[in-house]
Amino acid sequence: MPFDINHPAYPADPDNYQTPPVRQQDTYDFAWQSFIALNWPWKQGGPGGQPDTHGKLAGLANNKTPHPIVVWESYMSPETAFTPPKYWPVEWGNPEFSALQRLSSPPCYSDSYVYGRPFAPGINQPYTNSNVPTGPLVDQNKEFVRVEVTLSQPYFRYIKQFKYYDADNQVIAVNNFIDHANEYGEAPPPAMGLSDNSDNFQPLPTGLEYYIRDLPLYARQGITEVKAAWKVLKTEGPDADIPGRYFRRMLQFPQPDGSLSEPTLMGLVGFHIHRVTPFGHLPSTFEHVDNVRVEKRFNDPLPSPIHPAFNPGMSGSYPLKNVPEYPNGYEVGGKSGEAGLIPATFKLGDPLPLKSAIKQVNVSRVTPIPRDVQITNKKYQWLLRDSVWSYYQLIGTQNKNLEVPNRHLGPGIPGAQHSSVQNLVNTTLETYTQKGFSCARCHLNAFPHGVTSYPPYEKRFEALHVMSFLLLNAKSGQQENPQMGCSMP
C-alpha cells in the first residue's frame, strides 16, 4: 500500500516526515495504487493483511471458479474488532478460510436508537451512518446486492491501544478532549509515546504514530476501511452475467431472519476505500464498468453482457448519450423521487419477499465521471489488461482542495475537510442519494461515542471529526452479560 500521496513506502524518519507536493492527478494515482494493493492476493496462512509477494493479481477466466482471497478480505470485521469489552483481549491473528469460500462480514448496526428492532446487516445500504441505512439495491435479476465492511491492522491497533473497543472509554476521552479545548482554546496534544498522557481522545492514526512502528512494513500506514458491494452472478439462462468480467467469490451471506444463504457465486460491483494519511482523509470509490452502462474495453477478450447489471440498457450501441437516465439516478416501476418507491429497509427477523414480489431497481449515474479520472482509468485498465481488475473503474476521490476555488471540480464543502468535489457517489452503495451527496457530506457526521452535539468545524476540534462511523460499534463495558455478534447494543 502506498504510505501517502507521492510517497510509496514507510518514511525513514517518521518524526520529521512531510507529505510531498500534491496535484489533484496524484490523488487518482494514489487511489488506484491503493485499490491494486488491497486487491493483491493475501498470503494464505499468514496474518490478516499480509500480501503474497509471489502472487499475481486475479486473472481473466470466463468460468465460475472463485479468485484467490485478497488482502482486504483478510482484514478484520467491525464486529470482531468491537467484541464486547468483557470478551477482550482480541488479537489480530491469522484469518481462516475454507478454500476459496468465506463467510461475508457485513457491517453491524447498533440497536441503541429509537427505531425499534435492529436493522438486518449486509442487505441494506448503510449510507447515512452506521445506524440509519436505506433500503437495499435490487439488480435486473431480482437479486439483492450485499454489502460488507473490513478494517485494517493500523485501525485495529488504534482501537486496542486506547481501549476504544469500550464505548465508555471513548466517552471519557471525548469529554476530557472537549474540556481541554474549551479551557485552553486549542486541542490537547496527542500522545507521542507510551509515557505521554492519552486520557484525551486520540486522533485516528496517519501512519506516523509510535504504536504503528512495530507493525510489519506492509501494515505501516494510517487507517484503511473498506466497504464492498457484491451481486449474485447468474450463470445460466436469459440475462446471464459474464462471470469472467467479475472478481468472484463464493459467499454465504446472512439473511434478515438470521439464517445463512446457500453458498452463492458473487461478483464484486462496488468498492469504497477510506484512507487516512499525513495528507489527510482520502476517500475514493470504485465500481464495475458494467454497473450502469456496458463498457466495451479495447481488445476485450470476453463477451459483453446484453445490458448493464442495474438497468435494462437501450437497443443498439452504448455511447454515453444512449445510456438510460433516470430522475435522481434511480427508477422503480417507472417512477422516481416519490415517497415509498425505495425498497423497504429490512429489520432483523424480517422474511425475504417472494421473488415474484421483488421489483428491480433501474439505476443510472447522475454525476458523470470527471474526464481526468476517465483518462486515469484508461491508463490503469491498460496496465491491468491481463487481470479481471481491468473491468473496474475509479469514480472519483474526495480530498481537500488543492486549488481555491477549484473551478474544475466544484467549490467544495465547508467543514473539517474542504472538498475537491461536491458530489461523489457509488451507484451500488448510495443508489438513492445521488444528488448533492458525497463521502465527506456523509462522513462529516461521524464522531466517536461521547459527542452529543456537533463540535464547531475548528482546528481545535479536528481530531473529533473522525469521519469514520466504525467507532460507534463499540459497546459499553458496564454490561454484565453482553451478547456477541452484530446489532447488539
C-alpha positions as CSV (number, residue, x, y, z in Angstrom):
1,M,0.0,0.0,0.0
2,P,1.3,3.5,-0.7
3,F,2.1,5.2,2.5
4,D,1.0,8.6,1.4
5,I,0.4,10.6,-1.8
6,N,3.6,10.6,-3.8
7,H,5.3,8.5,-1.1
8,P,5.1,4.8,-1.6
9,A,6.9,3.4,1.4
10,Y,7.1,4.0,5.2
11,P,9.4,7.0,5.8
12,A,12.9,6.5,7.1
13,D,12.4,9.4,9.5
14,P,8.7,9.4,10.5
15,D,9.2,12.1,13.2
16,N,10.2,14.7,10.6
17,Y,8.0,13.5,7.7
18,Q,6.0,15.9,5.5
19,T,3.7,15.0,2.5
20,P,5.5,15.8,-0.8
21,P,3.9,18.3,-3.1
22,V,0.5,17.1,-4.4
23,R,-1.6,17.7,-7.6
24,Q,-5.2,16.5,-8.0
25,Q,-4.0,13.9,-10.5
26,D,-1.7,12.4,-7.8
27,T,-4.8,11.6,-5.7
28,Y,-6.2,9.5,-8.6
29,D,-3.0,7.6,-8.9
30,F,-2.9,7.1,-5.1
31,A,-6.5,5.7,-5.2
32,W,-5.7,3.2,-8.0
33,Q,-2.4,2.1,-6.3
34,S,-4.4,1.6,-3.0
35,F,-7.1,-0.3,-4.9
36,I,-4.5,-2.6,-6.5
37,A,-2.7,-3.2,-3.2
38,L,-5.9,-4.0,-1.4
39,N,-6.9,-6.5,-4.1
40,W,-3.5,-8.1,-4.2
41,P,-3.6,-11.9,-3.2
42,W,-3.4,-12.5,0.5
43,K,-0.6,-14.8,1.7
44,Q,-2.6,-17.9,2.7
45,G,-2.0,-18.9,6.3
46,G,-0.4,-15.6,7.2
47,P,-1.8,-12.8,9.4
48,G,-4.6,-10.6,8.1
49,G,-3.4,-8.0,5.6
50,Q,-0.2,-9.8,4.6
51,P,0.2,-9.7,0.8
52,D,1.6,-12.7,-1.1
53,T,4.8,-11.2,-2.7
54,H,4.9,-14.1,-5.1
55,G,1.2,-13.9,-6.0
56,K,-0.4,-12.4,-9.1
57,L,-3.5,-10.3,-9.5
58,A,-6.7,-12.2,-10.2
59,G,-6.6,-13.3,-13.9
60,L,-9.1,-13.4,-16.7
61,A,-11.0,-16.7,-17.0
62,N,-14.7,-16.8,-18.0
63,N,-15.8,-19.5,-15.6
64,K,-17.3,-20.0,-12.1
65,T,-14.1,-20.5,-10.2
66,P,-13.6,-18.1,-7.3
67,H,-10.5,-16.0,-7.3
68,P,-7.8,-16.2,-4.5
69,I,-8.5,-14.4,-1.3
70,V,-7.2,-10.8,-1.5
71,V,-5.7,-8.5,1.2
72,W,-8.8,-6.5,2.2
73,E,-10.8,-9.7,2.6
74,S,-8.3,-10.9,5.3
75,Y,-8.8,-7.7,7.2
76,M,-10.9,-7.7,10.4
77,S,-14.6,-7.3,10.5
78,P,-16.0,-4.5,12.7
79,E,-18.0,-7.0,14.8
80,T,-14.7,-8.7,15.7
81,A,-12.8,-5.5,16.5
82,F,-15.7,-4.3,18.6
83,T,-16.3,-7.5,20.5
84,P,-17.9,-6.6,23.8
85,P,-15.2,-5.4,26.3
86,K,-16.0,-8.4,28.6
87,Y,-14.6,-10.7,26.0
88,W,-11.4,-8.9,25.3
89,P,-8.5,-9.2,24.7
90,V,-8.9,-9.7,20.9
91,E,-5.8,-10.2,18.8
92,W,-5.0,-9.5,15.2
93,G,-4.5,-13.0,14.0
94,N,-4.5,-15.4,11.0
95,P,-7.9,-15.4,9.3
96,E,-9.3,-18.8,8.4
97,F,-10.9,-19.5,5.1
98,S,-12.4,-22.7,3.7
99,A,-10.6,-23.0,0.4
100,L,-11.9,-20.0,-1.6
101,Q,-15.2,-19.8,0.3
102,R,-15.7,-17.5,3.2
103,L,-18.5,-16.0,5.3
104,S,-19.2,-12.4,4.4
105,S,-18.7,-9.9,7.2
106,P,-21.5,-7.4,6.9
107,P,-21.5,-4.1,8.7
108,C,-23.0,-4.1,12.1
109,Y,-25.8,-1.6,13.0
110,S,-26.2,-0.7,16.7
111,D,-29.7,-1.0,18.1
112,S,-29.1,1.8,20.7
113,Y,-31.5,4.1,18.9
114,V,-35.3,4.7,18.7
115,Y,-36.0,2.7,15.5
116,G,-37.2,-0.5,17.2
117,R,-35.7,-3.7,16.0
118,P,-32.2,-3.6,14.7
119,F,-31.6,-3.3,11.0
120,A,-30.6,-6.5,9.3
121,P,-26.9,-6.3,8.4
122,G,-25.4,-6.7,4.9
123,I,-28.6,-6.2,2.8
124,N,-29.5,-2.5,3.4
125,Q,-27.4,0.4,2.1
126,P,-25.6,1.8,5.2
127,Y,-25.1,5.3,3.6
128,T,-26.1,7.9,6.2
129,N,-24.4,6.4,9.3
130,S,-23.9,3.1,10.9
131,N,-27.4,3.3,12.5
132,V,-29.6,4.5,9.7
133,P,-29.4,2.6,6.4
134,T,-31.6,3.0,3.4
135,G,-33.3,0.1,1.7
136,P,-31.4,-2.4,-0.5
137,L,-30.5,-2.3,-4.2
138,V,-32.0,-4.9,-6.5
139,D,-30.4,-5.9,-9.7
140,Q,-32.0,-6.8,-13.0
141,N,-32.3,-10.5,-12.0
142,K,-34.3,-9.5,-8.8
143,E,-31.3,-10.3,-6.6
144,F,-30.4,-8.1,-3.6
145,V,-26.9,-6.6,-3.6
146,R,-25.0,-7.5,-0.4
147,V,-22.6,-5.2,1.5
148,E,-19.7,-5.8,3.9
149,V,-17.0,-3.8,5.7
150,T,-13.5,-4.6,6.9
151,L,-10.8,-2.6,8.7
152,S,-7.0,-2.7,8.5
153,Q,-4.5,-3.6,11.2
154,P,-3.5,0.0,12.0
155,Y,-7.1,0.8,12.7
156,F,-7.4,-2.2,14.9
157,R,-4.1,-1.3,16.7
158,Y,-5.5,2.2,17.4
159,I,-8.7,0.7,18.9
160,K,-6.7,-1.7,21.0
161,Q,-4.0,0.9,22.1
162,F,-6.5,3.3,23.6
163,K,-9.2,0.7,24.5
164,Y,-11.8,2.3,22.3
165,Y,-13.5,-1.0,21.9
166,D,-15.2,0.1,25.1
167,A,-17.7,2.8,24.4
168,D,-17.3,4.1,28.0
169,N,-13.6,4.8,27.3
170,Q,-14.5,6.8,24.2
171,V,-17.0,8.9,26.2
172,I,-14.4,9.7,28.9
173,A,-11.7,10.5,26.4
174,V,-14.0,12.7,24.4
175,N,-15.2,14.6,27.5
176,N,-11.6,15.2,28.5
177,F,-10.8,16.4,25.0
178,I,-13.7,18.9,24.9
179,D,-12.9,20.2,28.4
180,H,-9.3,20.9,27.4
181,A,-10.3,22.5,24.0
182,N,-12.8,24.8,25.7
183,E,-10.5,25.8,28.6
184,Y,-7.3,26.4,26.6
185,G,-8.8,27.3,23.1
186,E,-6.8,24.6,21.4
187,A,-6.7,20.8,21.0
188,P,-4.8,18.8,23.7
189,P,-1.5,17.4,22.3
190,P,-1.8,13.8,21.1
191,A,0.2,11.1,22.8
192,M,3.6,10.8,21.2
193,G,4.8,7.8,23.2
194,L,3.8,5.3,25.9
195,S,4.7,7.8,28.7
196,D,2.5,10.6,27.3
197,N,-1.0,11.4,28.6
198,S,-3.6,9.6,26.4
199,D,-6.6,10.4,28.6
200,N,-7.8,12.8,25.9
201,F,-9.4,11.4,22.8
202,Q,-6.7,10.5,20.3
203,P,-6.9,11.3,16.6
204,L,-7.1,8.5,14.0
205,P,-3.6,7.3,13.1
206,T,-2.0,8.6,9.9
207,G,0.8,6.0,10.0
208,L,3.4,8.1,11.8
209,E,2.3,7.2,15.3
210,Y,4.6,5.4,17.8
211,Y,2.2,2.5,18.2
212,I,2.3,1.7,14.5
213,R,6.0,1.4,14.2
214,D,6.3,-2.2,15.3
215,L,3.8,-3.4,12.8
216,P,5.1,-5.3,9.7
217,L,6.2,-3.0,6.9
218,Y,3.2,-3.8,4.8
219,A,0.9,-2.6,7.6
220,R,2.6,0.7,8.5
221,Q,0.1,3.1,7.2
222,G,-2.8,5.2,8.5
223,I,-6.2,3.6,8.8
224,T,-7.9,1.9,6.0
225,E,-11.6,0.8,6.0
226,V,-13.2,-0.9,3.0
227,K,-16.9,-1.2,2.1
228,A,-17.6,-3.7,-0.7
229,A,-20.8,-4.5,-2.6
230,W,-21.5,-7.9,-4.2
231,K,-24.1,-9.1,-6.7
232,V,-25.3,-12.6,-7.3
233,L,-23.8,-13.9,-10.6
234,K,-26.4,-15.5,-12.8
235,T,-24.5,-18.0,-15.0
236,E,-27.3,-19.7,-16.9
237,G,-30.5,-18.8,-18.8
238,P,-31.6,-15.4,-20.2
239,D,-29.9,-12.3,-18.9
240,A,-27.0,-14.4,-17.7
241,D,-24.0,-12.5,-16.4
242,I,-20.5,-12.9,-17.9
243,P,-18.7,-14.2,-14.8
244,G,-15.2,-13.7,-16.3
245,R,-15.8,-9.9,-16.1
246,Y,-16.1,-10.0,-12.3
247,F,-13.9,-10.6,-9.3
248,R,-15.6,-13.7,-7.9
249,R,-16.2,-15.2,-4.5
250,M,-18.4,-17.9,-3.1
251,L,-20.2,-16.3,-0.2
252,Q,-22.7,-17.4,2.4
253,F,-24.4,-14.1,3.5
254,P,-26.7,-13.5,6.4
255,Q,-30.4,-13.3,5.7
256,P,-32.6,-10.9,7.6
257,D,-34.2,-13.8,9.5
258,G,-30.8,-14.8,11.0
259,S,-30.1,-17.7,8.7
260,L,-27.3,-18.0,6.2
261,S,-27.8,-18.3,2.5
262,E,-26.6,-21.3,0.5
263,P,-23.1,-20.8,-0.9
264,T,-23.6,-18.4,-3.7
265,L,-21.3,-17.2,-6.5
266,M,-21.0,-13.4,-6.2
267,G,-19.3,-10.7,-8.2
268,L,-17.8,-7.5,-6.8
269,V,-19.7,-4.4,-8.1
270,G,-18.8,-1.6,-5.7
271,F,-15.7,-0.7,-3.6
272,H,-15.3,2.2,-1.2
273,I,-11.8,3.0,0.3
274,H,-11.4,5.4,3.2
275,R,-7.7,6.0,4.0
276,V,-6.1,8.4,6.4
277,T,-2.5,9.6,5.6
278,P,-0.4,12.5,6.8
279,F,-2.0,14.4,3.9
280,G,-5.5,13.9,5.4
281,H,-8.6,11.8,4.8
282,L,-8.6,10.3,1.3
283,P,-11.9,8.5,0.4
284,S,-12.2,7.0,-3.1
285,T,-14.8,4.8,-4.7
286,F,-14.7,2.2,-7.5
287,E,-17.3,0.4,-9.5
288,H,-17.6,-2.4,-12.0
289,V,-17.7,-1.0,-15.5
290,D,-20.9,-2.7,-16.4
291,N,-23.0,-1.4,-13.5
292,V,-25.0,1.3,-15.3
293,R,-23.6,1.1,-18.9
294,V,-21.8,-1.7,-20.8
295,E,-18.2,-0.8,-21.2
296,K,-16.5,-2.3,-24.2
297,R,-12.8,-2.3,-23.5
298,F,-10.1,-2.1,-26.1
299,N,-9.2,-5.6,-27.4
300,D,-11.8,-7.0,-25.0
301,P,-11.1,-10.8,-24.8
302,L,-14.5,-11.5,-23.2
303,P,-18.1,-11.1,-24.5
304,S,-20.2,-8.2,-23.3
305,P,-23.4,-8.7,-21.3
306,I,-26.7,-7.9,-23.0
307,H,-27.4,-5.0,-20.7
308,P,-25.9,-3.4,-17.6
309,A,-26.3,-5.1,-14.2
310,F,-28.5,-2.4,-12.8
311,N,-30.7,-1.2,-15.8
312,P,-32.2,-2.8,-18.9
313,G,-30.0,-0.8,-21.2
314,M,-31.0,0.6,-24.6
315,S,-31.1,-1.0,-28.0
316,G,-28.1,-0.5,-30.2
317,S,-24.7,0.6,-29.1
318,Y,-23.7,2.2,-25.8
319,P,-22.3,5.6,-26.4
320,L,-22.8,7.9,-23.4
321,K,-25.8,9.6,-25.0
322,N,-27.7,6.3,-25.4
323,V,-27.3,5.3,-21.7
324,P,-30.6,5.2,-19.8
325,E,-31.0,8.2,-17.5
326,Y,-33.4,8.3,-14.6
327,P,-34.5,11.2,-12.4
328,N,-32.5,11.2,-9.2
329,G,-30.4,8.3,-10.6
330,Y,-32.9,5.5,-10.0
331,E,-36.3,4.2,-11.1
332,V,-38.7,1.7,-9.5
333,G,-41.7,0.7,-11.5
334,G,-41.2,3.6,-13.9
335,K,-41.2,6.2,-11.1
336,S,-38.5,8.1,-9.3
337,G,-38.4,10.6,-6.4
338,E,-41.7,9.7,-4.9
339,A,-42.3,8.5,-1.3
340,G,-42.4,4.7,-0.8
341,L,-40.5,3.8,-4.0
342,I,-37.2,2.9,-2.5
343,P,-37.2,-0.8,-1.3
344,A,-38.1,-1.1,2.3
345,T,-35.3,-1.4,4.9
346,F,-35.0,-4.9,6.3
347,K,-35.0,-5.3,10.1
348,L,-33.7,-8.4,11.9
349,G,-36.2,-11.2,11.7
350,D,-38.0,-9.9,8.6
351,P,-38.6,-12.6,5.9
352,L,-37.3,-12.1,2.4
353,P,-40.2,-11.5,0.0
354,L,-41.0,-14.0,-2.8
355,K,-39.0,-13.3,-5.9
356,S,-42.3,-12.6,-7.8
357,A,-42.9,-9.7,-5.4
358,I,-39.4,-8.1,-5.8
359,K,-39.1,-5.1,-8.0
360,Q,-35.9,-4.4,-10.0
361,V,-34.3,-1.0,-9.4
362,N,-33.1,0.7,-12.5
363,V,-30.0,2.8,-11.9
364,S,-28.1,5.5,-13.8
365,R,-25.3,7.7,-12.9
366,V,-26.3,11.3,-12.1
367,T,-22.8,12.9,-11.8
368,P,-20.5,11.9,-14.8
369,I,-17.1,10.5,-14.0
370,P,-14.7,13.5,-14.5
371,R,-12.7,13.5,-17.7
372,D,-9.3,13.4,-15.9
373,V,-10.5,10.4,-13.8
374,Q,-11.6,8.6,-17.0
375,I,-8.2,9.2,-18.6
376,T,-6.5,7.8,-15.4
377,N,-8.9,4.8,-15.6
378,K,-7.8,4.0,-19.2
379,K,-4.2,4.1,-18.1
380,Y,-4.7,1.6,-15.3
381,Q,-7.1,-0.6,-17.2
382,W,-4.5,-1.0,-19.9
383,L,-1.8,-1.8,-17.3
384,L,-4.2,-4.4,-15.8
385,R,-5.3,-5.8,-19.2
386,D,-4.4,-9.4,-18.2
387,S,-6.4,-9.1,-14.9
388,V,-10.1,-9.1,-14.0
389,W,-9.4,-5.7,-12.3
390,S,-9.3,-4.2,-15.8
391,Y,-13.1,-4.3,-15.6
392,Y,-13.2,-1.9,-12.7
393,Q,-13.0,1.9,-12.7
394,L,-12.4,4.8,-10.3
395,I,-15.4,7.0,-10.0
396,G,-13.5,9.7,-8.1
397,T,-11.7,10.8,-5.0
398,Q,-12.6,13.3,-2.4
399,N,-9.8,15.3,-0.7
400,K,-9.0,18.7,0.5
401,N,-9.0,21.4,-2.3
402,L,-5.7,21.9,-4.0
403,E,-7.0,25.0,-5.8
404,V,-9.1,27.7,-4.3
405,P,-11.6,27.8,-5.8
406,N,-11.3,24.6,-7.7
407,R,-13.1,25.7,-10.9
408,H,-12.9,22.2,-12.5
409,L,-14.3,20.1,-9.6
410,G,-16.7,22.5,-7.7
411,P,-16.4,24.9,-4.8
412,G,-16.1,22.2,-2.1
413,I,-18.0,22.0,1.1
414,P,-17.4,23.6,4.5
415,G,-16.2,21.6,7.4
416,A,-13.3,19.6,8.6
417,Q,-12.4,18.7,5.0
418,H,-12.6,21.3,2.2
419,S,-13.6,19.0,-0.5
420,S,-12.3,18.7,-4.1
421,V,-15.8,17.6,-5.2
422,Q,-19.3,18.3,-4.1
423,N,-20.8,15.1,-5.5
424,L,-19.1,11.7,-5.3
425,V,-21.5,8.7,-5.2
426,N,-21.2,5.0,-5.8
427,T,-24.3,3.7,-7.7
428,T,-24.2,0.4,-5.8
429,L,-23.7,1.8,-2.3
430,E,-25.6,5.2,-2.4
431,T,-28.1,4.5,-5.1
432,Y,-30.8,6.7,-3.7
433,T,-28.8,9.8,-2.7
434,Q,-27.0,10.7,-6.0
435,K,-27.9,14.4,-6.0
436,G,-25.9,16.7,-3.7
437,F,-24.2,13.9,-1.9
438,S,-20.6,12.7,-1.3
439,C,-18.4,10.7,1.0
440,A,-17.5,13.8,3.0
441,R,-21.1,15.1,3.2
442,C,-22.0,11.8,4.9
443,H,-18.9,11.2,7.0
444,L,-18.6,14.7,8.4
445,N,-21.4,13.4,10.6
446,A,-19.2,10.7,12.0
447,F,-18.0,11.1,15.6
448,P,-16.9,8.8,18.4
449,H,-19.1,8.0,21.4
450,G,-19.4,10.9,23.7
451,V,-20.0,13.6,21.1
452,T,-23.6,14.6,21.9
453,S,-23.7,17.7,19.7
454,Y,-21.6,18.5,16.6
455,P,-18.5,20.4,17.7
456,P,-17.5,23.5,15.6
457,Y,-15.5,23.0,12.5
458,E,-12.4,24.5,14.1
459,K,-8.9,23.2,14.2
460,R,-9.1,22.6,18.0
461,F,-11.9,20.0,17.4
462,E,-10.5,18.5,14.3
463,A,-9.5,15.2,16.0
464,L,-13.1,14.6,16.9
465,H,-14.2,14.7,13.3
466,V,-13.0,11.2,12.7
467,M,-15.1,10.7,9.5
468,S,-15.4,7.0,10.4
469,F,-18.6,5.5,11.8
470,L,-17.0,2.3,12.9
471,L,-16.1,3.6,16.4
472,L,-19.9,3.7,17.1
473,N,-19.9,-0.1,17.0
474,A,-18.2,-0.1,20.4
475,K,-20.2,-1.5,23.3
476,S,-20.3,-0.3,26.9
477,G,-18.1,-2.3,29.3
478,Q,-20.7,-1.9,32.0
479,Q,-22.9,-4.6,30.6
480,E,-22.9,-7.6,32.8
481,N,-24.0,-10.2,30.2
482,P,-23.3,-8.7,26.8
483,Q,-24.3,-10.7,23.8
484,M,-21.9,-11.4,21.0
485,G,-22.5,-10.6,17.3
486,C,-24.0,-8.0,15.2
487,S,-26.5,-5.4,16.2
488,M,-26.0,-5.7,19.9
489,P,-26.2,-2.5,22.0
